[in-house]
Amino acid sequence: MLNGVMRDVVNGVGSAIDAARDRVVETTTGLFSHGPQPLADTIDYAPDPGLLGPDSVSWRVIGDATAFVGGIRALLIQTAHPEVVAGVGDHSVYRDDPLGRLTRTSFYVTETTYGAVPEVERAVEIVRRAHRPVHGVSERGRAYSADTPEFAAWVHNALTDSFLAAYRWYGPEPLTEADADRFVQEQTEIGALLGADPMPRTAAELSAWIAEHPDLAPSRAQHDAVEFLSAPPLSPPVRAGYALLHQAAVATLPERIRTITGIEPRAGAERIGRAAINSLRWALGSSPSWHVSLVRAGAPVPDGLFRQPLPDDAERLLAERAAC
């Protein structure tokens, strides 16, 4: 009888853990459901390996839960450039539709990283089309245009540096200098499609380029964007989780960026952020986009990384391959 009671207790605890995981998955994926979903038809392009491929460092880095922190960090860094943040403030609808903008940004990063080549080309063209009308004059009197190579470089390089920094601070394993440099070089292939220039080729050169960029300065648009990113209009439970990731991102910022943006991490930000990311990694597993892209490319799928189920067309493709 005692064994039966213990079995019921274990089963009950297991069910509660599964339910908690499912709630985290539902809440997190819901943030990115406000627009077209990336890789919706990616299995149709099998066995296309994409621009970067299954053996790339990029698939591993951006497929980890640290990418949430990297995305927030990139947005914070981008605000330090007065012309870039003026373009966002003058032309973006992020205040009225923050989750829509989040979904569109996630779509671009996911499709260019994991997509088959036609999906990469589509994502780049969507961004190019959106950038064409983005031009004006910043508050310090300098003209800006989203199509300008150096402005595109600031946005692209901030993303690359931030995904890499987040992984190196909070990732599941250390990243060697060689792999960090490979990641930067892989990401330049994406930046080149948008005409970004310059693009440093090593991790050390990239972090120095970001921290020492001569055009950075405070601005009203930057202040507004940083204030918004500190407390976006989210539901209370989501806002609490976001606050931990936001602080984890702030903890990784270069000192000069912190000074320009006027933000400093709270006590324990790194430690608490690491715990939050570990919890997300436990609940979500690695990115389902990474998983489905490995299946599309016909590459081996590592054990224990993925928790969320594959879409039906990917399962069918696996079954067809197994039957051959």
Buried (B, 14 or more C-beta within 10 A) or exposed (E): EEEEEEEEEEEEEEEEEEEEBEEBBEBBEEBBEBBEEBBEEBBEBBEBBBBBBBEBBBBBBBBBBBBBBBBBBBBBBBBBBBBBBBBBBBBBEBEEBBBEBBBBBBBBBBBBBBBBEBBBBBBBEBBBEBBEEBBBEBBEEEEBBBBBBBBBBBBBBBBBBBBBBBBBBBBBEEBEEEBBBBBBBBBBBBBEBBBBBEBBEBBEBBBBBBBEBEBBBBBEBBBBBBEBBBEBEBEEEBEEBBBBBBBBBBBBBBEBBBBBBEBEBEEEBBEBBBBBBEBBBBBBBBBBBBBBBBBBBBBEEEEEBBBBEBBEBBEEBBEEEEEE
